[in-house]
Amino acid sequence: MAKRSLFSVLIELPWWFSLLAAGLVYSVGAFFQPIIGAAAALPFIGVAAYIGWMRLRRGPIADFPDLIRALRTASPEEMRAMLEEAFVRQRYEVCDGALGDLELQRNGYRTLVRFRRWRAQSTAAAAIAELAEAVRARGADHGIYVTAGAVSDGARKQAADSGITLLDAMALANLVVRTRGARKAVSRKSKEAVKQ
């Protein structure tokens, strides 16, 4: 597994975490000399400013109930774009798989992501079994089933037995909440609600 720098980790955390780190670094450096503490804390302050700027540029995080409703009305292209952006941020290589699946690759492992029925009201065990069979047939290491609807107990049991990760509505919203597509979908849904 590739090692990540401290700053690449900090960029994924809230901005105030970098300021906290800057304060700690400054206090240790200032023990020797204040100028050393200030110089050592400066990169952390820069990271906090960068994170704050990125958050402002991306806009506010969507409200989860609104986001889940918007995800259920997203087009297949919009859903694919949201998932791709979210997985690329997690450092996966993303490509199109068979039957509308996504294929993720990272560190030599391949994962199939099935999202083509994400708008279904409920997910049954048969859908999970179908993905598990596709994972075996394609020689993948793992499978992820995406849905914005309800998941039956049978489907949860089938997923656990097959080693398939289930992304239900809340997990899906958590995954895509910071993507551009999620903000667009929520904005469009809000405009449609105002027109009605």
Residue frames as qw, qx, qy, qz and C-alpha x, y, z in Angstrom:
[[0.000, 0.889, 0.458, 0.000, 0.00, 0.00, 0.00],
 [0.401, 0.534, -0.031, 0.744, 1.39, 3.42, -0.99],
 [0.364, -0.451, -0.461, 0.673, 2.29, 5.70, 1.89],
 [0.076, 0.847, 0.356, 0.388, 0.46, 9.01, 2.05],
 [0.298, 0.296, -0.304, 0.855, 1.91, 12.27, 3.27],
 [0.118, -0.412, -0.632, 0.646, 0.64, 13.99, 6.40],
 [0.189, 0.313, -0.036, -0.930, -0.70, 16.85, 4.29],
 [0.377, -0.055, -0.716, -0.585, -2.67, 14.55, 1.96],
 [0.311, -0.391, -0.842, 0.204, -4.35, 13.11, 5.08],
 [0.062, -0.406, -0.379, 0.829, -5.05, 16.57, 6.53],
 [0.207, 0.076, -0.389, -0.894, -6.71, 17.73, 3.29],
 [0.416, -0.285, -0.789, -0.352, -9.43, 15.11, 3.79],
 [0.326, -0.458, -0.679, 0.471, -10.14, 16.28, 7.37],
 [0.032, -0.935, -0.350, -0.046, -12.02, 19.44, 8.48],
 [0.365, 0.739, -0.150, 0.546, -10.06, 22.71, 8.22],
 [0.438, -0.799, 0.222, -0.347, -9.96, 23.23, 11.98],
 [0.957, -0.220, 0.075, 0.173, -7.98, 20.00, 12.38],
 [0.671, 0.428, -0.056, 0.603, -5.07, 21.60, 10.48],
 [0.089, -0.788, 0.156, -0.588, -5.30, 24.70, 12.69],
 [0.807, -0.563, 0.121, -0.133, -5.19, 22.48, 15.76],
 [0.908, 0.059, 0.036, 0.413, -2.08, 20.77, 14.38],
 [0.363, 0.675, -0.088, 0.636, -0.55, 24.22, 13.68],
 [0.431, -0.786, 0.151, -0.417, -1.15, 25.25, 17.29],
 [0.919, -0.360, 0.131, 0.090, 0.47, 22.09, 18.60],
 [0.784, 0.312, 0.019, 0.536, 3.46, 22.41, 16.27],
 [0.103, 0.794, -0.109, 0.589, 3.87, 26.07, 17.19],
 [0.621, -0.727, 0.156, -0.249, 3.80, 25.36, 20.93],
 [0.930, -0.170, 0.124, 0.302, 6.49, 22.67, 20.58],
 [0.615, 0.472, 0.046, 0.630, 8.67, 24.87, 18.33],
 [0.116, -0.849, 0.047, -0.513, 8.15, 27.97, 20.47],
 [0.821, -0.560, 0.007, 0.112, 9.57, 26.05, 23.42],
 [0.752, -0.029, 0.143, 0.643, 12.92, 26.37, 21.64],
 [0.134, -0.250, 0.112, 0.952, 12.34, 29.71, 19.90],
 [0.453, 0.566, 0.428, -0.540, 9.12, 31.46, 18.72],
 [0.367, 0.603, -0.417, -0.572, 10.42, 31.93, 15.17],
 [0.045, 0.180, -0.969, -0.164, 10.99, 28.16, 14.87],
 [0.290, 0.361, 0.809, -0.362, 7.45, 27.47, 16.08],
 [0.426, 0.651, 0.098, -0.621, 5.98, 29.98, 13.62],
 [0.271, 0.501, -0.677, -0.466, 7.98, 28.55, 10.71],
 [0.045, -0.016, 0.999, 0.007, 6.97, 24.99, 11.57],
 [0.317, 0.470, 0.687, -0.455, 3.26, 25.92, 11.95],
 [0.257, 0.497, -0.224, -0.798, 3.04, 27.89, 8.69],
 [0.206, 0.078, -0.851, -0.476, 2.49, 24.86, 6.38],
 [0.031, -0.387, -0.898, 0.205, -0.39, 23.66, 8.58],
 [0.178, 0.593, 0.277, -0.734, -2.00, 27.11, 8.44],
 [0.224, 0.357, -0.553, -0.719, -1.62, 26.99, 4.65],
 [0.134, -0.146, -0.961, -0.191, -3.38, 23.60, 4.53],
 [0.067, 0.529, 0.690, -0.489, -6.22, 24.95, 6.72],
 [0.221, 0.552, -0.066, -0.801, -6.63, 27.93, 4.37],
 [0.202, 0.188, -0.786, -0.553, -6.64, 25.64, 1.33],
 [0.055, -0.311, -0.946, 0.064, -9.25, 23.33, 2.86],
 [0.128, 0.589, 0.452, -0.658, -11.44, 26.31, 3.80],
 [0.230, 0.459, -0.357, -0.781, -11.16, 27.72, 0.28],
 [0.170, 0.012, -0.913, -0.370, -12.07, 24.35, -1.26],
 [0.022, 0.449, 0.841, -0.303, -15.10, 23.99, 1.02],
 [0.200, 0.602, 0.171, -0.754, -16.29, 27.48, 0.07],
 [0.211, 0.348, -0.611, -0.679, -15.77, 26.74, -3.61],
 [0.136, -0.133, -0.965, -0.181, -17.74, 23.49, -3.40],
 [0.469, -0.402, -0.208, -0.758, -20.60, 25.09, -1.53],
 [0.520, -0.346, 0.551, -0.554, -22.49, 23.84, 1.51],
 [0.006, -0.039, 0.999, 0.036, -23.02, 20.16, 2.14],
 [0.494, -0.248, -0.487, -0.676, -26.48, 19.01, 1.13],
 [0.587, -0.238, 0.484, -0.604, -29.07, 18.07, 3.72],
 [0.148, -0.158, 0.971, 0.102, -29.23, 14.25, 3.78],
 [0.473, 0.446, 0.708, -0.276, -33.02, 13.78, 3.39],
 [0.438, 0.774, -0.049, -0.454, -32.99, 16.20, 0.45],
 [0.071, 0.567, -0.757, -0.317, -29.96, 14.47, -1.03],
 [0.343, 0.042, 0.938, -0.029, -31.54, 11.00, -0.76],
 [0.517, 0.640, 0.453, -0.342, -34.70, 12.27, -2.50],
 [0.318, 0.791, -0.325, -0.409, -32.55, 13.85, -5.22],
 [0.152, -0.390, 0.883, 0.211, -30.53, 10.66, -5.68],
 [0.496, 0.285, 0.808, -0.139, -33.72, 8.71, -6.36],
 [0.518, 0.779, 0.271, -0.226, -34.52, 11.02, -9.28],
 [0.121, -0.689, 0.529, 0.480, -30.99, 11.27, -10.72],
 [0.799, 0.487, -0.233, -0.264, -30.37, 9.96, -14.22],
 [0.968, -0.083, 0.059, 0.230, -28.07, 6.95, -14.75],
 [0.577, 0.555, -0.121, 0.587, -25.40, 9.27, -16.18],
 [0.219, -0.782, 0.224, -0.539, -25.62, 11.56, -13.13],
 [0.858, -0.471, 0.169, -0.118, -25.39, 8.63, -10.72],
 [0.904, 0.184, -0.018, 0.386, -22.42, 7.19, -12.58],
 [0.326, 0.691, -0.178, 0.620, -20.64, 10.57, -12.50],
 [0.491, -0.732, 0.222, -0.416, -21.27, 10.97, -8.75],
 [0.949, -0.276, 0.142, 0.059, -20.00, 7.48, -7.98],
 [0.776, 0.403, -0.068, 0.481, -16.97, 7.92, -10.21],
 [0.072, 0.772, -0.233, 0.587, -16.02, 11.22, -8.57],
 [0.684, -0.624, 0.225, -0.302, -16.48, 9.76, -5.09],
 [0.969, -0.110, 0.128, 0.181, -14.36, 6.68, -5.83],
 [0.603, 0.582, -0.128, 0.531, -11.65, 8.65, -7.62],
 [0.220, -0.802, 0.270, -0.485, -11.34, 10.77, -4.46],
 [0.827, -0.446, 0.321, -0.116, -10.71, 7.52, -2.59],
 [0.060, -0.656, 0.695, 0.289, -7.86, 6.86, -5.05],
 [0.723, 0.181, 0.667, 0.014, -9.52, 4.14, -7.09],
 [0.055, 0.209, -0.624, -0.751, -9.05, 3.76, -10.82],
 [0.549, 0.385, 0.553, -0.495, -12.59, 3.68, -12.24],
 [0.139, 0.189, -0.690, -0.685, -13.70, 2.20, -15.55],
 [0.743, 0.069, -0.036, -0.665, -16.92, 0.90, -17.10],
 [0.306, -0.159, 0.938, -0.041, -17.67, -2.77, -16.53],
 [0.152, -0.193, -0.853, -0.460, -20.11, -5.15, -18.19],
 [0.256, -0.598, -0.748, -0.130, -23.86, -4.67, -17.85],
 [0.142, -0.834, -0.125, -0.519, -23.54, -1.08, -16.59],
 [0.745, -0.581, -0.161, 0.284, -21.37, -1.89, -13.60],
 [0.100, 0.911, -0.376, 0.139, -18.36, 0.15, -12.57],
 [0.911, -0.033, -0.250, 0.325, -15.02, -1.55, -12.05],
 [0.245, -0.925, 0.265, -0.117, -12.71, -0.15, -9.39],
 [0.877, 0.145, -0.277, 0.365, -9.04, -1.00, -9.18],
 [0.162, -0.871, 0.346, -0.310, -6.59, -0.15, -6.43],
 [0.327, -0.584, 0.729, -0.147, -3.48, -1.91, -5.17],
 [0.144, 0.206, -0.940, -0.231, -4.09, -4.90, -7.44],
 [0.227, 0.322, 0.855, -0.337, -7.65, -5.51, -6.20],
 [0.174, -0.163, -0.534, -0.811, -10.71, -5.27, -8.43],
 [0.204, 0.338, 0.703, -0.592, -14.18, -4.37, -7.17],
 [0.028, -0.403, -0.688, -0.603, -17.45, -4.44, -9.13],
 [0.149, 0.262, 0.417, -0.858, -19.98, -1.73, -8.27],
 [0.004, 0.442, 0.806, 0.395, -23.56, -2.42, -9.33],
 [0.055, 0.326, 0.333, -0.883, -25.75, 0.67, -9.32],
 [0.122, -0.125, -0.623, -0.762, -28.12, 0.20, -12.24],
 [0.404, -0.558, -0.671, -0.273, -31.16, -0.46, -9.97],
 [0.255, -0.015, -0.500, 0.828, -30.41, 2.16, -7.32],
 [0.341, -0.151, -0.013, -0.928, -33.88, 3.72, -7.69],
 [0.530, -0.257, -0.779, -0.214, -35.74, 0.48, -6.87],
 [0.538, -0.641, 0.010, -0.547, -38.07, 0.79, -3.88],
 [0.748, -0.502, 0.415, -0.125, -36.52, -2.29, -2.28],
 [0.337, 0.561, -0.748, -0.108, -33.63, -4.65, -2.86],
 [0.951, -0.155, 0.050, -0.262, -34.19, -8.39, -2.73],
 [0.663, -0.463, 0.563, 0.172, -31.73, -11.19, -2.03],
 [0.805, 0.401, 0.385, 0.208, -31.82, -12.27, -5.70],
 [0.333, 0.924, -0.093, 0.161, -30.21, -8.98, -6.80],
 [0.349, -0.775, 0.526, -0.028, -27.35, -9.49, -4.34],
 [0.810, -0.077, 0.569, 0.116, -26.90, -13.12, -5.44],
 [0.681, 0.689, 0.187, 0.160, -26.73, -11.93, -9.05],
 [0.095, 0.925, -0.343, 0.135, -23.91, -9.50, -8.19],
 [0.611, -0.522, 0.595, 0.003, -22.07, -12.19, -6.20],
 [0.845, 0.255, 0.443, 0.156, -22.22, -14.44, -9.27],
 [0.481, 0.855, -0.025, 0.190, -20.90, -11.61, -11.49],
 [0.265, -0.837, 0.476, -0.056, -18.01, -11.04, -9.05],
 [0.746, -0.230, 0.616, 0.106, -17.07, -14.74, -9.28],
 [0.764, 0.525, 0.349, 0.141, -17.52, -14.90, -13.06],
 [0.372, 0.892, -0.109, 0.233, -15.33, -11.86, -13.70],
 [0.779, 0.024, -0.335, 0.529, -12.67, -12.85, -11.19],
 [0.070, -0.754, 0.127, -0.641, -13.16, -9.72, -9.10],
 [0.333, 0.097, -0.740, 0.576, -12.12, -9.53, -5.46],
 [0.042, 0.350, 0.612, -0.708, -15.16, -7.73, -4.10],
 [0.006, -0.527, -0.638, -0.561, -18.61, -6.39, -4.95],
 [0.040, 0.242, 0.388, -0.889, -20.56, -3.30, -3.90],
 [0.018, 0.567, 0.759, 0.320, -24.33, -3.04, -4.39],
 [0.025, -0.055, -0.140, 0.988, -25.74, 0.50, -4.47],
 [0.136, -0.597, -0.741, -0.276, -29.36, 1.35, -3.68],
 [0.084, -0.229, 0.195, -0.950, -31.29, 4.43, -2.58],
 [0.679, -0.333, -0.327, -0.567, -34.27, 2.30, -1.55],
 [0.717, -0.471, 0.384, -0.340, -35.05, -0.09, 1.28],
 [0.357, 0.390, -0.848, -0.022, -33.04, -3.28, 1.75],
 [0.861, -0.295, -0.218, -0.353, -34.84, -6.45, 2.83],
 [0.615, -0.585, 0.516, -0.117, -33.49, -8.60, 5.66],
 [0.927, 0.166, 0.316, 0.115, -32.98, -11.40, 3.16],
 [0.561, 0.764, -0.100, 0.303, -30.85, -9.11, 0.99],
 [0.208, -0.829, 0.451, -0.256, -28.74, -8.08, 4.01],
 [0.814, -0.304, 0.494, -0.033, -28.21, -11.73, 4.93],
 [0.852, 0.450, 0.182, 0.196, -27.34, -12.62, 1.32],
 [0.286, 0.878, -0.257, 0.284, -24.84, -9.74, 1.21],
 [0.462, -0.690, 0.527, -0.182, -23.19, -10.85, 4.45],
 [0.891, -0.047, 0.451, 0.028, -23.02, -14.46, 3.26],
 [0.764, 0.561, 0.174, 0.267, -21.61, -13.47, -0.16],
 [0.564, -0.336, 0.053, 0.752, -19.13, -10.86, 1.05],
 [0.219, 0.604, 0.392, 0.658, -20.93, -8.09, -0.84],
 [0.145, -0.247, -0.344, 0.894, -20.92, -4.56, 0.59],
 [0.055, 0.731, 0.653, 0.190, -24.37, -2.97, 0.62],
 [0.120, -0.033, -0.091, 0.988, -24.55, 0.80, 0.18],
 [0.023, 0.687, 0.724, -0.058, -28.07, 1.70, 1.31],
 [0.135, 0.885, 0.283, 0.344, -29.58, 5.18, 0.96],
 [0.398, -0.909, 0.089, 0.087, -27.70, 6.69, 3.91],
 [0.699, -0.333, 0.409, 0.483, -24.35, 5.10, 2.98],
 [0.520, 0.509, 0.439, 0.527, -24.81, 6.23, -0.63],
 [0.032, -0.967, -0.151, -0.205, -25.58, 9.77, 0.49],
 [0.570, -0.739, 0.238, 0.270, -22.47, 9.74, 2.71],
 [0.721, 0.003, 0.447, 0.530, -20.37, 8.55, -0.22],
 [0.396, 0.501, 0.434, 0.636, -21.49, 11.15, -2.77],
 [0.168, -0.871, -0.390, 0.249, -22.42, 14.13, -0.55],
 [0.254, -0.729, 0.183, 0.609, -19.36, 16.20, -1.53],
 [0.473, 0.149, 0.637, 0.590, -19.55, 15.53, -5.27],
 [0.121, 0.175, -0.207, -0.955, -20.52, 18.16, -7.83],
 [0.323, -0.216, -0.771, -0.505, -23.31, 15.90, -9.12],
 [0.289, -0.485, -0.765, 0.310, -24.91, 15.64, -5.67],
 [0.045, -0.433, -0.215, 0.874, -25.07, 19.42, -5.33],
 [0.224, 0.076, -0.499, -0.834, -26.55, 19.73, -8.83],
 [0.325, -0.316, -0.865, -0.213, -29.14, 17.02, -8.12],
 [0.208, -0.528, -0.625, 0.536, -30.23, 18.68, -4.85],
 [0.033, 0.348, -0.053, -0.936, -30.37, 22.10, -6.52],
 [0.269, -0.064, -0.678, -0.681, -32.48, 20.75, -9.40],
 [0.311, -0.426, -0.848, 0.047, -34.83, 18.95, -6.99],
 [0.130, -0.488, -0.422, 0.753, -35.25, 22.16, -4.95],
 [0.153, 0.210, -0.296, -0.919, -36.09, 24.16, -8.09],
 [0.321, -0.219, -0.811, -0.437, -38.67, 21.54, -9.12],
 [0.260, -0.490, -0.751, 0.358, -40.26, 21.68, -5.65],
 [0.010, -0.412, -0.154, 0.898, -40.53, 25.50, -5.86],
 [0.228, 0.046, -0.553, -0.800, -42.21, 25.29, -9.31],
 [0.337, -0.367, -0.849, -0.178, -44.87, 22.89, -7.98]]
